[in-house]
């Protein structure tokens, strides 16, 4: 019996007592945290302010009927002014400012890129409404749209800006015409060649003092007569026709050369070369 193995008898009751006496303090904080999550306010958990969705602005790039009526009516009135005088120049400036006020307040809620541009979708929608709904020329619509976007960026116009706020900003910065607006928004812009030629032939807008001694933006024509201008326009038209003929000739020649090259290549291929 000297080599007999010692048999250890397990006391199950003692083991159970040992298990019951295990300290669960280490996991208590986790249990408490879970209970806290279940009873917490959901707004506190995801940190969304209670009024986050209040006062949402309209971000539809398409014009409202009121905006269409405003811009179209002013554009029609501007187009109907045939003579250049102090009263008409003042009226044109006021109508243009009305257009800018309406469009700027419309653009303010729209999303701009990091570089301060509208999305392609919004740009197309606004351009189409200006041209198709407001009867504005492509050049004028682009100028109005581009300057309005630049205004929003430069003056950090809030998305909920009202037309009254836009006017206040303009008054504070002495913006009373499209010319003054362009100077503020594009101080470093170079004068385009087309603008230079147009000013040399037809004239330009200048600040002129009225009867009260206040400066107003007025169109001042050149000293050229109507006959002089007609001769210049005909000369430019003749030069344009010659340029078009030249470009067409070059295009046709290039096309013929390409066709000759293809024919030579095909012949060489047929000869196995």
TIFITI-357435 format. One record per residue: x, y, z of N, C-alpha, C in turn; residue in one letter. Coordinates in nm, 2 decimals, decimal comma. Example, Ala and Ser with C-alpha at 12.3 -4.5 7.8 and 13.67 -1.06 7.14 Angstrom:
2
SITE     n.px     n.py     n.pz    ca.px    ca.py    ca.pz     c.px     c.py     c.pz   res
SITE     1,32    -0,57     0,78     1,23    -0,45     0,78     1,32    -0,33     0,78     A
SITE     1,28    -0,22     0,71     1,37    -0,11     0,71     1,29     0,00     0,79     S
REM end
This chain:
273
SITE     n.px     n.py     n.pz    ca.px    ca.py    ca.pz     c.px     c.py     c.pz   res
SITE     0,08    -0,12     0,00     0,00     0,00     0,00     0,08     0,12     0,00     X
SITE     0,22     0,10     0,01     0,31     0,22     0,02     0,30     0,30    -0,11     X
SITE     0,28     0,23    -0,22     0,27     0,30    -0,35     0,13     0,35    -0,39     X
SITE     0,04     0,33    -0,31    -0,10     0,37    -0,34    -0,11     0,52    -0,36     X
SITE    -0,19     0,56    -0,46    -0,21     0,70    -0,48    -0,30     0,76    -0,38     X
SITE    -0,27     0,89    -0,35    -0,35     0,96    -0,25    -0,48     1,01    -0,32     X
SITE    -0,59     0,98    -0,27    -0,72     1,02    -0,33    -0,77     1,14    -0,25     X
SITE    -0,79     1,25    -0,33    -0,84     1,38    -0,28    -0,99     1,39    -0,30     X
SITE    -1,06     1,40    -0,19    -1,21     1,41    -0,21    -1,25     1,56    -0,21     X
SITE    -1,32     1,60    -0,32    -1,36     1,74    -0,34    -1,48     1,76    -0,26     X
SITE    -1,48     1,88    -0,19    -1,59     1,92    -0,11    -1,67     2,02    -0,19     X
SITE    -1,78     1,98    -0,26    -1,86     2,06    -0,34    -1,92     2,18    -0,27     X
SITE    -1,96     2,15    -0,15    -2,03     2,26    -0,07    -1,93     2,37    -0,04     X
SITE    -1,80     2,34    -0,01    -1,70     2,45     0,01    -1,68     2,52    -0,12     X
SITE    -1,68     2,46    -0,23    -1,65     2,52    -0,36    -1,76     2,62    -0,39     X
SITE    -1,88     2,58    -0,37    -2,00     2,67    -0,39    -1,99     2,79    -0,31     X
SITE    -1,95     2,77    -0,18    -1,94     2,89    -0,09    -1,83     2,98    -0,14     X
SITE    -1,72     2,93    -0,19    -1,62     3,01    -0,25    -1,66     3,09    -0,37     X
SITE    -1,74     3,03    -0,45    -1,79     3,10    -0,57    -1,89     3,22    -0,53     X
SITE    -1,97     3,19    -0,43    -2,07     3,29    -0,39    -2,00     3,41    -0,32     X
SITE    -1,88     3,39    -0,28    -1,81     3,50    -0,21    -1,72     3,58    -0,30     X
SITE    -1,73     3,56    -0,44    -1,65     3,63    -0,54    -1,69     3,78    -0,54     X
SITE    -1,60     3,87    -0,54    -1,62     4,02    -0,54    -1,65     4,07    -0,68     X
SITE    -1,76     4,13    -0,70    -1,79     4,18    -0,84    -1,77     4,33    -0,85     X
SITE    -1,70     4,38    -0,76    -1,68     4,53    -0,76    -1,61     4,58    -0,89     X
SITE    -1,52     4,49    -0,95    -1,45     4,53    -1,06    -1,53     4,56    -1,19     X
SITE    -1,65     4,49    -1,20    -1,73     4,51    -1,31    -1,86     4,59    -1,28     X
SITE    -1,87     4,64    -1,16    -1,98     4,72    -1,12    -1,99     4,85    -1,20     X
SITE    -1,88     4,92    -1,23    -1,89     5,04    -1,31    -1,95     5,02    -1,45     X
SITE    -1,92     4,91    -1,51    -1,98     4,88    -1,64    -2,13     4,86    -1,63     X
SITE    -2,17     4,79    -1,53    -2,32     4,77    -1,51    -2,39     4,91    -1,49     X
SITE    -2,32     4,99    -1,41    -2,38     5,12    -1,38    -2,39     5,21    -1,50     X
SITE    -2,28     5,20    -1,58    -2,28     5,28    -1,71    -2,39     5,24    -1,80     X
SITE    -2,41     5,11    -1,81    -2,52     5,06    -1,90    -2,65     5,11    -1,85     X
SITE    -2,68     5,11    -1,72    -2,80     5,16    -1,67    -2,82     5,31    -1,70     X
SITE    -2,71     5,38    -1,70    -2,71     5,52    -1,72    -2,75     5,55    -1,87     X
SITE    -2,69     5,47    -1,96    -2,73     5,48    -2,10    -2,87     5,46    -2,13     X
SITE    -2,93     5,36    -2,06    -3,07     5,33    -2,08    -3,16     5,44    -2,03     X
SITE    -3,12     5,51    -1,94    -3,21     5,62    -1,88    -3,17     5,76    -1,92     X
SITE    -3,07     5,77    -2,01    -3,02     5,90    -2,05    -3,12     5,96    -2,16     X
SITE    -3,11     6,09    -2,17    -3,19     6,16    -2,27    -3,12     6,14    -2,41     X
SITE    -3,19     6,10    -2,51    -3,12     6,07    -2,64    -3,06     6,19    -2,70     X
SITE    -3,11     6,31    -2,67    -3,05     6,43    -2,73    -2,92     6,46    -2,67     X
SITE    -2,90     6,42    -2,53    -2,77     6,44    -2,47    -2,67     6,34    -2,52     X
SITE    -2,71     6,22    -2,56    -2,62     6,11    -2,60    -2,56     6,15    -2,74     X
SITE    -2,64     6,20    -2,83    -2,59     6,22    -2,97    -2,57     6,37    -2,99     X
SITE    -2,58     6,45    -2,89    -2,54     6,59    -2,89    -2,60     6,67    -3,00     X
SITE    -2,73     6,66    -3,02    -2,80     6,75    -3,11    -2,88     6,85    -3,04     X
SITE    -2,86     6,98    -3,07    -2,93     7,09    -3,00    -3,08     7,07    -3,03     X
SITE    -3,16     7,11    -2,93    -3,31     7,09    -2,95    -3,37     7,17    -3,06     X
SITE    -3,30     7,29    -3,09    -3,36     7,37    -3,20    -3,28     7,36    -3,33     X
SITE    -3,21     7,25    -3,34    -3,12     7,23    -3,46    -3,20     7,24    -3,59     X
SITE    -3,32     7,19    -3,59    -3,40     7,18    -3,71    -3,50     7,29    -3,73     X
SITE    -3,49     7,39    -3,65    -3,58     7,51    -3,66    -3,53     7,61    -3,76     X
SITE    -3,62     7,69    -3,81    -3,58     7,80    -3,90    -3,50     7,75    -4,02     X
SITE    -3,53     7,63    -4,08    -3,46     7,58    -4,19    -3,50     7,67    -4,31     X
SITE    -3,40     7,70    -4,40    -3,42     7,79    -4,51    -3,44     7,71    -4,64     X
SITE    -3,50     7,77    -4,74    -3,53     7,71    -4,86    -3,40     7,70    -4,95     X
SITE    -3,36     7,58    -4,99    -3,23     7,57    -5,07    -3,26     7,52    -5,21     X
SITE    -3,38     7,55    -5,26    -3,41     7,52    -5,40    -3,36     7,63    -5,49     X
SITE    -3,27     7,59    -5,59    -3,21     7,69    -5,67    -3,31     7,76    -5,77     X
SITE    -3,43     7,69    -5,80    -3,53     7,74    -5,89    -3,59     7,86    -5,83     X
SITE    -3,62     7,96    -5,92    -3,68     8,09    -5,87    -3,83     8,07    -5,83     X
SITE    -3,86     8,15    -5,73    -4,01     8,16    -5,69    -4,07     8,25    -5,80     X
SITE    -4,20     8,25    -5,80    -4,28     8,33    -5,90    -4,25     8,48    -5,87     X
SITE    -4,24     8,52    -5,74    -4,22     8,66    -5,70    -4,08     8,70    -5,75     X
SITE    -3,98     8,62    -5,74    -3,85     8,66    -5,79    -3,84     8,67    -5,94     X
SITE    -3,91     8,58    -6,01    -3,92     8,59    -6,15    -3,98     8,72    -6,19     X
SITE    -4,09     8,75    -6,13    -4,17     8,88    -6,16    -4,08     9,00    -6,14     X
SITE    -4,01     9,00    -6,03    -3,93     9,12    -5,99    -3,82     9,14    -6,10     X
SITE    -3,74     9,03    -6,12    -3,62     9,05    -6,21    -3,67     9,07    -6,36     X
SITE    -3,78     9,00    -6,40    -3,83     9,02    -6,54    -3,88     9,16    -6,56     X
SITE    -3,96     9,21    -6,46    -4,02     9,34    -6,48    -3,91     9,45    -6,48     X
SITE    -3,80     9,44    -6,40    -3,70     9,54    -6,40    -3,61     9,53    -6,53     X
SITE    -3,59     9,40    -6,58    -3,52     9,39    -6,70    -3,59     9,44    -6,82     X
SITE    -3,72     9,43    -6,82    -3,81     9,48    -6,93    -3,80     9,63    -6,93     X
SITE    -3,81     9,69    -6,81    -3,80     9,84    -6,80    -3,67     9,89    -6,84     X
SITE    -3,56     9,82    -6,80    -3,43     9,87    -6,84    -3,41     9,86    -7,00     X
SITE    -3,46     9,76    -7,06    -3,45     9,74    -7,20    -3,53     9,84    -7,28     X
SITE    -3,64     9,89    -7,21    -3,72     9,99    -7,28    -3,67    10,13    -7,27     X
SITE    -3,57    10,16    -7,20    -3,51    10,29    -7,19    -3,42    10,32    -7,31     X
SITE    -3,46    10,41    -7,40    -3,39    10,43    -7,52    -3,29    10,54    -7,52     X
SITE    -3,32    10,64    -7,43    -3,23    10,76    -7,42    -3,14    10,75    -7,30     X
SITE    -3,03    10,82    -7,30    -2,94    10,83    -7,19    -2,94    10,97    -7,13     X
SITE    -2,99    10,97    -7,01    -2,99    11,10    -6,93    -2,98    11,07    -6,78     X
SITE    -2,98    11,17    -6,70    -2,96    11,15    -6,56    -3,07    11,07    -6,50     X
SITE    -3,19    11,10    -6,53    -3,30    11,03    -6,47    -3,30    10,88    -6,51     X
SITE    -3,27    10,85    -6,64    -3,27    10,72    -6,68    -3,16    10,64    -6,62     X
SITE    -3,04    10,70    -6,61    -2,93    10,64    -6,55    -2,96    10,60    -6,40     X
SITE    -3,02    10,69    -6,33    -3,05    10,67    -6,19    -3,15    10,56    -6,18     X
SITE    -3,25    10,55    -6,27    -3,35    10,45    -6,27    -3,29    10,31    -6,30     X
SITE    -3,20    10,31    -6,39    -3,13    10,18    -6,43    -3,05    10,13    -6,31     X
SITE    -2,98    10,22    -6,24    -2,91    10,18    -6,12    -3,00    10,12    -6,01     X
SITE    -3,11    10,18    -5,99    -3,20    10,13    -5,89    -3,26    10,00    -5,93     X
SITE    -3,30     9,98    -6,06    -3,35     9,85    -6,10    -3,25     9,74    -6,09     X
SITE    -3,12     9,77    -6,12    -3,02     9,67    -6,12    -3,00     9,63    -5,97     X
SITE    -3,00     9,73    -5,88    -2,98     9,69    -5,74    -3,09     9,61    -5,69     X
SITE    -3,22     9,63    -5,74    -3,33     9,55    -5,70    -3,31     9,40    -5,75     X
SITE    -3,25     9,39    -5,87    -3,22     9,25    -5,92    -3,12     9,18    -5,83     X
SITE    -3,02     9,26    -5,79    -2,91     9,20    -5,71    -2,96     9,16    -5,57     X
SITE    -3,04     9,25    -5,51    -3,10     9,22    -5,38    -3,18     9,09    -5,38     X
SITE    -3,27     9,08    -5,49    -3,35     8,96    -5,50    -3,27     8,83    -5,52     X
SITE    -3,17     8,84    -5,61    -3,09     8,72    -5,64    -2,99     8,68    -5,53     X
SITE    -2,93     8,78    -5,46    -2,84     8,75    -5,35    -2,92     8,68    -5,24     X
SITE    -3,03     8,73    -5,20    -3,11     8,67    -5,09    -3,16     8,53    -5,13     X
SITE    -3,17     8,50    -5,26    -3,21     8,37    -5,31    -3,09     8,27    -5,31     X
SITE    -2,97     8,32    -5,34    -2,85     8,24    -5,34    -2,80     8,21    -5,20     X
SITE    -2,82     8,30    -5,11    -2,76     8,29    -4,97    -2,78     8,15    -4,91     X
SITE    -2,90     8,09    -4,92    -2,92     7,96    -4,85    -2,86     7,84    -4,93     X
SITE    -2,81     7,86    -5,05    -2,76     7,75    -5,13    -2,62     7,72    -5,09     X
SITE    -2,58     7,59    -5,11    -2,45     7,54    -5,06    -2,35     7,59    -5,16     X
SITE    -2,24     7,65    -5,11    -2,12     7,69    -5,20    -2,01     7,59    -5,17     X
SITE    -1,92     7,58    -5,27    -1,80     7,50    -5,25    -1,70     7,57    -5,17     X
SITE    -1,59     7,50    -5,14    -1,48     7,56    -5,06    -1,42     7,68    -5,13     X
SITE    -1,43     7,68    -5,26    -1,37     7,79    -5,34    -1,48     7,90    -5,36     X
SITE    -1,59     7,89    -5,30    -1,70     7,99    -5,31    -1,78     7,99    -5,44     X
SITE    -1,80     7,87    -5,49    -1,88     7,86    -5,62    -2,01     7,78    -5,59     X
SITE    -2,11     7,80    -5,68    -2,23     7,72    -5,67    -2,20     7,58    -5,73     X
SITE    -2,29     7,49    -5,70    -2,27     7,35    -5,77    -2,32     7,37    -5,91     X
SITE    -2,28     7,27    -5,99    -2,31     7,28    -6,14    -2,46     7,28    -6,15     X
SITE    -2,53     7,20    -6,07    -2,68     7,19    -6,08    -2,74     7,32    -6,05     X
SITE    -2,70     7,39    -5,94    -2,76     7,52    -5,90    -2,72     7,63    -6,00     X
SITE    -2,60     7,62    -6,06    -2,56     7,72    -6,16    -2,65     7,71    -6,28     X
SITE    -2,67     7,59    -6,33    -2,75     7,57    -6,45    -2,90     7,61    -6,42     X
SITE    -2,95     7,58    -6,30    -3,09     7,61    -6,27    -3,11     7,76    -6,27     X
SITE    -3,02     7,83    -6,20    -3,03     7,98    -6,19    -3,01     8,05    -6,33     X
SITE    -2,91     8,00    -6,41    -2,89     8,06    -6,54    -3,01     8,04    -6,63     X
SITE    -3,07     7,92    -6,62    -3,19     7,89    -6,71    -3,31     7,98    -6,67     X
SITE    -3,33     8,00    -6,54    -3,44     8,09    -6,49    -3,42     8,23    -6,53     X
SITE    -3,29     8,28    -6,52    -3,26     8,42    -6,56    -3,29     8,44    -6,71     X
SITE    -3,24     8,34    -6,79    -3,26     8,36    -6,94    -3,40     8,33    -6,99     X
SITE    -3,45     8,21    -6,94    -3,58     8,17    -7,00    -3,70     8,23    -6,93     X
SITE    -3,69     8,25    -6,80    -3,81     8,31    -6,73    -3,80     8,46    -6,71     X
SITE    -3,68     8,51    -6,70    -3,67     8,66    -6,68    -3,63     8,74    -6,80     X
SITE    -3,62     8,67    -6,92    -3,59     8,73    -7,04    -3,46     8,81    -7,04     X
SITE    -3,36     8,76    -6,98    -3,23     8,83    -6,96    -3,13     8,76    -7,06     X
SITE    -3,04     8,84    -7,12    -2,94     8,79    -7,21    -2,84     8,70    -7,14     X
SITE    -2,78     8,62    -7,21    -2,68     8,53    -7,15    -2,57     8,60    -7,08     X
SITE    -2,52     8,71    -7,14    -2,41     8,79    -7,08    -2,46     8,86    -6,95     X
SITE    -2,57     8,92    -6,96    -2,62     8,99    -6,84    -2,66     8,89    -6,72     X
SITE    -2,71     8,77    -6,76    -2,74     8,68    -6,66    -2,62     8,62    -6,59     X
SITE    -2,51     8,60    -6,67    -2,39     8,55    -6,61    -2,33     8,66    -6,51     X
SITE    -2,33     8,78    -6,56    -2,28     8,89    -6,47    -2,36     8,90    -6,34     X
SITE    -2,49     8,90    -6,35    -2,57     8,91    -6,23    -2,55     8,79    -6,14     X
SITE    -2,54     8,67    -6,19    -2,52     8,55    -6,11    -2,39     8,55    -6,05     X
SITE    -2,28     8,58    -6,12    -2,14     8,57    -6,07    -2,12     8,68    -5,96     X
SITE    -2,17     8,80    -5,98    -2,15     8,91    -5,88    -2,23     8,88    -5,76     X
SITE    -2,35     8,81    -5,77    -2,43     8,78    -5,66    -2,36     8,68    -5,57     X
SITE    -2,30     8,58    -5,63    -2,23     8,47    -5,56    -2,11     8,54    -5,49     X
SITE    -2,04     8,62    -5,56    -1,92     8,69    -5,50    -1,96     8,78    -5,38     X
SITE    -2,08     8,84    -5,39    -2,13     8,92    -5,28    -2,15     8,84    -5,16     X
SITE    -2,22     8,72    -5,17    -2,25     8,63    -5,06    -2,12     8,59    -4,99     X
SITE    -2,01     8,56    -5,07    -1,88     8,52    -5,01    -1,81     8,63    -4,95     X
SITE    -1,80     8,75    -5,01    -1,73     8,86    -4,96    -1,78     8,91    -4,83     X
SITE    -1,91     8,93    -4,82    -1,98     8,98    -4,71    -2,03     8,88    -4,61     X
SITE    -2,00     8,75    -4,64    -2,03     8,64    -4,55    -2,18     8,65    -4,52     X
SITE    -2,26     8,66    -4,62    -2,41     8,67    -4,60    -2,47     8,54    -4,54     X
SITE    -2,54     8,56    -4,43    -2,60     8,44    -4,37    -2,71     8,37    -4,45     X
SITE    -2,73     8,25    -4,43    -2,83     8,17    -4,52    -2,97     8,22    -4,50     X
SITE    -3,00     8,29    -4,39    -3,14     8,34    -4,37    -3,15     8,49    -4,39     X
SITE    -3,06     8,54    -4,47    -3,06     8,68    -4,49    -3,18     8,73    -4,57     X
SITE    -3,24     8,84    -4,53    -3,36     8,89    -4,59    -3,31     9,00    -4,69     X
SITE    -3,40     9,04    -4,78    -3,37     9,15    -4,88    -3,33     9,28    -4,80     X
SITE    -3,39     9,30    -4,69    -3,37     9,42    -4,61    -3,22     9,42    -4,56     X
SITE    -3,17     9,30    -4,52    -3,03     9,29    -4,47    -2,94     9,31    -4,59     X
SITE    -2,97     9,26    -4,71    -2,88     9,28    -4,82    -2,87     9,43    -4,86     X
SITE    -2,98     9,50    -4,85    -2,98     9,64    -4,88    -2,90     9,72    -4,77     X
SITE    -2,91     9,68    -4,65    -2,83     9,74    -4,54    -2,68     9,73    -4,57     X
SITE    -2,64     9,61    -4,61    -2,50     9,59    -4,65    -2,46     9,68    -4,76     X
SITE    -2,54     9,69    -4,86    -2,51     9,78    -4,98    -2,50     9,92    -4,94     X
SITE    -2,59     9,97    -4,85    -2,59    10,11    -4,81    -2,46    10,13    -4,73     X
SITE    -2,42    10,04    -4,64    -2,30    10,06    -4,56    -2,18    10,07    -4,64     X
SITE    -2,18    10,00    -4,76    -2,06    10,00    -4,85    -2,08    10,09    -4,97     X
SITE    -2,18    10,17    -4,96    -2,21    10,27    -5,07    -2,22    10,21    -5,20     X
SITE    -2,29    10,10    -5,21    -2,31    10,03    -5,34    -2,45    10,08    -5,39     X
SITE    -2,44    10,17    -5,49    -2,56    10,22    -5,55    -2,58    10,19    -5,69     X
SITE    -2,49    10,11    -5,75    -2,50    10,07    -5,89    -2,42     9,94    -5,91     X
SITE    -2,45     9,89    -6,03    -2,37     9,76    -6,07    -2,22     9,79    -6,08     X
SITE    -2,19     9,91    -6,13    -2,05     9,95    -6,15    -1,98     9,95    -6,02     X
SITE    -2,04    10,02    -5,92    -1,97    10,02    -5,79    -1,96     9,88    -5,72     X
SITE    -2,06     9,80    -5,75    -2,06     9,67    -5,70    -1,95     9,59    -5,76     X
SITE    -1,93     9,60    -5,89    -1,82     9,53    -5,96    -1,68     9,57    -5,91     X
SITE    -1,67     9,70    -5,88    -1,54     9,75    -5,83    -1,50     9,69    -5,69     X
SITE    -1,60     9,68    -5,61    -1,58     9,62    -5,47    -1,55     9,47    -5,48     X
SITE    -1,63     9,41    -5,56    -1,61     9,26    -5,57    -1,49     9,22    -5,65     X
SITE    -1,45     9,30    -5,75    -1,34     9,26    -5,84    -1,24     9,37    -5,84     X
SITE    -1,17     9,41    -5,73    -1,08     9,52    -5,73    -0,96     9,50    -5,81     X
SITE    -0,92     9,37    -5,83    -0,79     9,34    -5,91    -0,82     9,29    -6,05     X
SITE    -0,94     9,29    -6,09    -0,98     9,23    -6,22    -0,91     9,32    -6,33     X
SITE    -0,86     9,25    -6,43    -0,80     9,32    -6,55    -0,92     9,35    -6,64     X
SITE    -0,90     9,47    -6,71    -1,00     9,50    -6,81    -0,99     9,42    -6,93     X
SITE    -1,09     9,35    -6,97    -1,09     9,27    -7,09    -1,07     9,35    -7,22     X
SITE    -1,01     9,28    -7,32    -0,99     9,35    -7,45    -1,12     9,40    -7,51     X
SITE    -1,22     9,31    -7,49    -1,35     9,35    -7,55    -1,41     9,48    -7,48     X
SITE    -1,39     9,49    -7,35    -1,43     9,61    -7,28    -1,36     9,73    -7,33     X
SITE    -1,23     9,72    -7,35    -1,15     9,83    -7,40    -1,20     9,88    -7,53     X
SITE    -1,22     9,78    -7,62    -1,27     9,82    -7,76    -1,40     9,89    -7,75     X
SITE    -1,49     9,83    -7,67    -1,63     9,88    -7,66    -1,63    10,03    -7,60     X
SITE    -1,54    10,05    -7,50    -1,53    10,19    -7,45    -1,47    10,28    -7,55     X
SITE    -1,38    10,24    -7,63    -1,32    10,32    -7,73    -1,42    10,36    -7,84     X
SITE    -1,51    10,27    -7,87    -1,60    10,30    -7,98    -1,73    10,36    -7,93     X
SITE    -1,79    10,31    -7,82    -1,92    10,35    -7,78    -1,92    10,45    -7,66     X
SITE    -1,83    10,43    -7,57    -1,83    10,51    -7,45    -1,82    10,42    -7,32     X
SITE    -1,83    10,49    -7,20    -1,82    10,41    -7,08    -1,90    10,48    -6,97     X
SITE    -1,92    10,41    -6,86    -1,99    10,46    -6,74    -1,89    10,54    -6,66     X
SITE    -1,93    10,66    -6,62    -1,84    10,74    -6,54    -1,92    10,80    -6,43     X
SITE    -1,86    10,84    -6,32    -1,92    10,91    -6,21    -1,93    11,05    -6,24     X
SITE    -2,05    11,10    -6,26    -2,08    11,24    -6,30    -2,16    11,31    -6,19     X
SITE    -2,13    11,43    -6,16    -2,20    11,51    -6,06    -2,33    11,56    -6,11     X
SITE    -2,44    11,54    -6,04    -2,57    11,59    -6,08    -2,59    11,73    -6,04     X
SITE    -2,72    11,78    -6,05    -2,75    11,92    -6,02    -2,73    11,95    -5,87     X
SITE    -2,74    11,84    -5,79    -2,72    11,86    -5,64    -2,58    11,85    -5,60     X
SITE    -2,49    11,82    -5,69    -2,35    11,81    -5,66    -2,31    11,67    -5,61     X
SITE    -2,41    11,57    -5,62    -2,38    11,44    -5,59    -2,34    11,36    -5,71     X
SITE    -2,25    11,26    -5,69    -2,20    11,18    -5,80    -2,30    11,07    -5,84     X
SITE    -2,32    11,05    -5,97    -2,41    10,95    -6,02    -2,33    10,88    -6,13     X
SITE    -2,36    10,75    -6,14    -2,30    10,67    -6,25    -2,38    10,69    -6,38     X
SITE    -2,32    10,75    -6,48    -2,39    10,77    -6,61    -2,30    10,72    -6,72     X
SITE    -2,37    10,68    -6,83    -2,30    10,64    -6,95    -2,27    10,76    -7,03     X
SITE    -2,14    10,77    -7,06    -2,09    10,89    -7,13    -2,04    10,84    -7,27     X
SITE    -2,10    10,87    -7,38    -2,06    10,83    -7,51    -1,93    10,89    -7,56     X
SITE    -1,87    10,83    -7,66    -1,75    10,89    -7,71    -1,79    11,00    -7,81     X
SITE    -1,69    11,07    -7,87    -1,71    11,18    -7,96    -1,74    11,13    -8,10     X
SITE    -1,74    11,00    -8,12    -1,76    10,94    -8,25    -1,90    10,96    -8,30     X
SITE    -1,92    11,00    -8,42    -2,05    11,01    -8,48    -2,11    10,88    -8,51     X
SITE    -2,24    10,88    -8,54    -2,31    10,75    -8,58    -2,25    10,69    -8,70     X
SITE    -2,21    10,78    -8,80    -2,15    10,73    -8,92    -2,01    10,67    -8,89     X
SITE    -1,93    10,73    -8,80    -1,80    10,68    -8,77    -1,82    10,54    -8,71     X
SITE    -1,92    10,52    -8,62    -1,94    10,39    -8,55    -1,98    10,29    -8,65     X
SITE    -2,07    10,33    -8,75    -2,11    10,23    -8,85    -2,00    10,18    -8,93     X
SITE    -1,91    10,27    -8,97    -1,79    10,23    -9,05    -1,70    10,13    -8,97     X
SITE    -1,68    10,16    -8,84    -1,60    10,07    -8,75    -1,67     9,93    -8,74     X
SITE    -1,80     9,93    -8,72    -1,87     9,81    -8,71    -1,86     9,73    -8,84     X
SITE    -1,87     9,79    -8,96    -1,86     9,72    -9,09    -1,72     9,67    -9,11     X
SITE    -1,62     9,75    -9,06    -1,48     9,70    -9,08    -1,46     9,58    -8,99     X
SITE    -1,51     9,58    -8,87    -1,50     9,47    -8,78    -1,57     9,34    -8,84     X
SITE    -1,69     9,37    -8,90    -1,77     9,26    -8,95    -1,69     9,19    -9,07     X
SITE    -1,63     9,28    -9,15    -1,55     9,23    -9,27    -1,43     9,15    -9,22     X
SITE    -1,36     9,20    -9,11    -1,25     9,12    -9,06    -1,29     8,99    -9,00     X
SITE    -1,41     8,99    -8,94    -1,47     8,87    -8,88    -1,50     8,76    -8,99     X
SITE    -1,55     8,81    -9,10    -1,58     8,72    -9,21    -1,45     8,66    -9,27     X
SITE    -1,35     8,74    -9,28    -1,22     8,69    -9,33    -1,16     8,59    -9,23     X
SITE    -1,17     8,61    -9,11    -1,12     8,52    -9,01    -1,20     8,39    -9,01     X
SITE    -1,33     8,39    -9,03    -1,41     8,27    -9,04    -1,37     8,19    -9,16     X
SITE    -1,35     8,26    -9,28    -1,31     8,19    -9,40    -1,17     8,13    -9,38     X
SITE    -1,08     8,20    -9,32    -0,95     8,14    -9,30    -0,96     8,01    -9,21     X
SITE    -1,04     8,02    -9,10    -1,05     7,91    -9,01    -1,11     7,79    -9,08     X
SITE    -1,21     7,81    -9,17    -1,28     7,71    -9,24    -1,18     7,64    -9,34     X
SITE    -1,09     7,73    -9,40    -1,00     7,68    -9,50    -0,89     7,59    -9,43     X
SITE    -0,85     7,63    -9,31    -0,75     7,55    -9,24    -0,82     7,42    -9,19     X
SITE    -0,94     7,43    -9,15    -1,01     7,30    -9,11    -1,03     7,21    -9,22     X
SITE    -1,07     7,26    -9,34    -1,08     7,17    -9,46    -0,95     7,11    -9,50     X
SITE    -0,84     7,19    -9,50    -0,71     7,14    -9,54    -0,67     7,03    -9,44     X
SITE    -0,69     7,05    -9,32    -0,65     6,95    -9,22    -0,73     6,82    -9,24     X
SITE    -0,86     6,84    -9,27    -0,94     6,72    -9,30    -0,89     6,64    -9,42     X
SITE    -0,86     6,72    -9,53    -0,80     6,65    -9,65    -0,67     6,58    -9,62     X
SITE    -0,59     6,64    -9,54    -0,46     6,58    -9,51    -0,48     6,45    -9,43     X
SITE    -0,58     6,46    -9,34    -0,61     6,34    -9,26    -0,66     6,22    -9,35     X
SITE    -0,75     6,26    -9,45    -0,80     6,16    -9,54    -0,69     6,10    -9,62     X
SITE    -0,59     6,19    -9,67    -0,48     6,14    -9,75    -0,39     6,04    -9,67     X
SITE    -0,37     6,08    -9,54    -0,29     5,99    -9,46    -0,35     5,86    -9,44     X
SITE    -0,48     5,85    -9,42    -0,55     5,73    -9,41    -0,54     5,64    -9,53     X
SITE    -0,56     5,71    -9,65    -0,55     5,64    -9,78    -0,41     5,58    -9,80     X
SITE    -0,31     5,65    -9,77    -0,17     5,60    -9,78    -0,15     5,49    -9,69     X
SITE    -0,19     5,50    -9,57    -0,18     5,39    -9,47    -0,25     5,26    -9,52     X
SITE    -0,37     5,28    -9,57    -0,44     5,16    -9,62    -0,37     5,10    -9,73     X
SITE    -0,32     5,18    -9,83    -0,24     5,12    -9,94    -0,12     5,05    -9,90     X
SITE    -0,05     5,10    -9,80     0,07     5,03    -9,75     0,04     4,90    -9,69     X
SITE    -0,08     4,90    -9,62    -0,12     4,78    -9,55    -0,16     4,67    -9,65     X
SITE    -0,22     4,72    -9,76    -0,26     4,62    -9,87    -0,14     4,56    -9,93     X
SITE    -0,03     4,64    -9,94     0,09     4,59   -10,00     0,18     4,51    -9,90     X
SITE     0,13     4,50    -9,78     0,20     4,42    -9,68     0,32     4,50    -9,62     X
SITE     0,32     4,63    -9,64     0,43     4,71    -9,59     0,40     4,78    -9,46     X
REM end
